[in-house]
Amino acid sequence: EKNLIRSMQSEKHKYKEGVVTGQDGKLMQRFTVVPPALYLALGETDGEAKERRAALMKAHSISELDAALMKAKEIEQARRDYQG
């Protein structure tokens, strides 16, 4: 049980892993969550992400939502291009 929990991984802006356990202790399953790109783009609230979004807004004269949509498209393209 502890080894399974310790083996969970995550990669920022890509995926998270978790473990579901049953109340009786019999069920123990690892799962991976890959959030939609738009969720990731809208959830970027750290300083660096805000600066990048503001730069997109200024460069393209667009709203914050449109900048998030642009970022989501970038994330989707990066996923398509990923060869790993």
N, C-alpha and C positions, 0 to 999 in steps of 0.2 A: 504494500500500500504506500509506504513512504517513498520507496524507489520510484513508483509511478508518478507520484506528485513531484518529486525532485526532478524527474526527467522532462517535465513540461517546458516548452520553449515559447518564445514570442519574438517577433521582429517588428520594430516600430513601423507603423504605417503599412504593415503587410498582413500579419495574422497573430492570433493568440491561441494558446492551447489551454485546456482546462480538464478537470476530472469530475465526473459525476459519480457519486456514491449513493447506494441505497441505504435506507434506515436499518435494514437487517444485516448490512455488511456484505451481502452476496453480490450485489451489482457494483462493478467498478469499471468505468469506461472512460477512455480519453477521448476528447473531441477537439476539433480545430475550427476556429471561427475566422472567416475572411470577410470583413465588413465591406459593404458596397463603397465604392470610391467616393461618392458624394458624402456619405457619413463621415469618412475620414477627413475630407476637405473641410466640412463644416465644423468638425471637432478640433481643428488645429487652432489652439488658443494661446500657445506660448508666444513669447515676444518675437522670435525669429519668423515664425509662421505668419504672425500679424503683419510684420514688415514686408514679407513677400506678397501677401494679399494686397496691402496698401500700394505697393509698387505696381502690381497688375492693374489695380483700380485707376491709378494715375496714368499709366502708360496707355491704357485703352479707353479711358474716360467711361468706366463702367461702375456698376453698383457692387457692393460687397458680395451679394448673392451671385452675380455674374462672375466675379473673380473666383468664388468657391466652385462654381460650375466649370470654369477653365481649369482650375487645379484638379478637379475630379477627372477631367478628360486626360490630363497629364498622367495621373495615377493609372488610369485604365490603359493608356498607351504603354506605360512602363511595364505593366503586367503582361501585355501582349508581347512586348519585346524581350522579356526576361527569358534567358536560356538555361537557367540553373536548375 
